[in-house]
């Protein structure tokens, strides 16, 4: 109730503040098909000017909090008490710690799993990182699968015979006293790669190597002779609903799979399997845009990460010869009900995006200009208007996500060599950049890219290749001051 009372006070204060602010694009313009082009042109041509909406990364959903709770706040335009309560219930379910069958009402964990809660990976709704000791994965996971094989119906990955499509390193002790073996462990080592800018400044990148120690003894199976492997850190939660509300027509408009305009950028849409409709849909979520919507994203995470059956994934994940896993006691009903899945999906759709800080500083404005000039915005699209959505608060919002949600070839350096539907082993979805500057505050680290190899903004930029090679080279040839200004700009997002 304290959260709800606090939100009501903020609603009153924010409405007074917004009433005093000018807005360059009227509410009626949000449904005007030419309004977005006008707004984007304004944004690009006035990159070093003060746009009164510049701070509102998530449109009217934007929150303004720079504490460790910055990623855990309801969208600022929610003004209905019933929806506030529903959001709070969803948040509570997101934070639940699950236990094995036979323990309490919150039973169903495992039999094998990565984490005991959603919040266990998305700490404070924030970003995961590689393990400090190189071994104990807590906020990242490992995708696996058969080399080069594609499922004949879904077009997705084919799991390893005895290990599936995700490595679950942990197993429960079930209510019969049996210890369910985990599937193995991972060890990460790094090689330092030293480089030098044209102006003489040096830098160092760290290249990871992943070794899986398969639990062949515990499972009574042989290690796979070959396999695909892809490490993934947990992304932040704010703004997911807004990304879902970006019109599919906009993604189609942005896509240029054959680089027909000759700009070197050939972003493409991923078409993925929608389990609810048994058909291919546009992918939006995940590091390779492998999920079509938040409901399926959450449902797969419930099963893959926590081992919880649910309406979209109704059976435990006990592949092949994992007999102890298959024999472990199970509930007669789904461990995550349709109601619970709906609450978590509602919650994740309405976590507000934090507003920008320091965006009026000259150094930040200069950094934004350089960011645009060297071509970063070709993929990290700075502006879009969302479409109609069943969640009304995220409909028709002018947002600044800095993503196109498309797949891009990022070069051999970042390749995981594991495909995912239409994504090949060198392609990744453009991650949104909004709120990136608050990750250090919320999660006490600045490890970026899909596997957290980059130890800061500059290293992340320098790992870019493929379609982003030109922008990276232009970044490298900037003066040290201009490079620093781009990083200040990113920190302001």
Secondary structure, 3 states (H helix, E strand, C coil): CHHHHHHHHHHHHHHHHHHCCCCCCCHHHHHCCCHHHHHHHHHHHCCCCCCCCCCCCCHHHCECCCCCCCCCCECCCCCCHHHHHHHHHHHHHHCCCCECCCCCCCECCCCEECCCCHHHHCHHHCCCCCCCCCCCCCCEEEEEECCCCECCCCCCECCECCCECECCCEECECCCCCECCCCEEEEEEEEEEEEECCCCCEEEEEEEEEEEEECHHHHCCCCCCCCEEEEEECCCCCCHHHHHHCCHHHHHHHCCCCCCCCCCCCCECCEEEECCCCEEEECCECCCCCECCHHHHHHHHHHHHHCCCECCCCCCCCCCCCHHHHHCCCCCCCCECHHHHHHHHHHHHCECCECCCCCCCHHHHHHHHHHHHCCHHHCCCCCEECCCCCCHHHCCCEECCCCCCCEEECCHHHCCCCCECCECCCEEECCCCCCHHHHHHHHCCCCECCCCCECCHHHHHHCCCHHHHHHHHHHHCCCHHHHHHHHHHHHHC
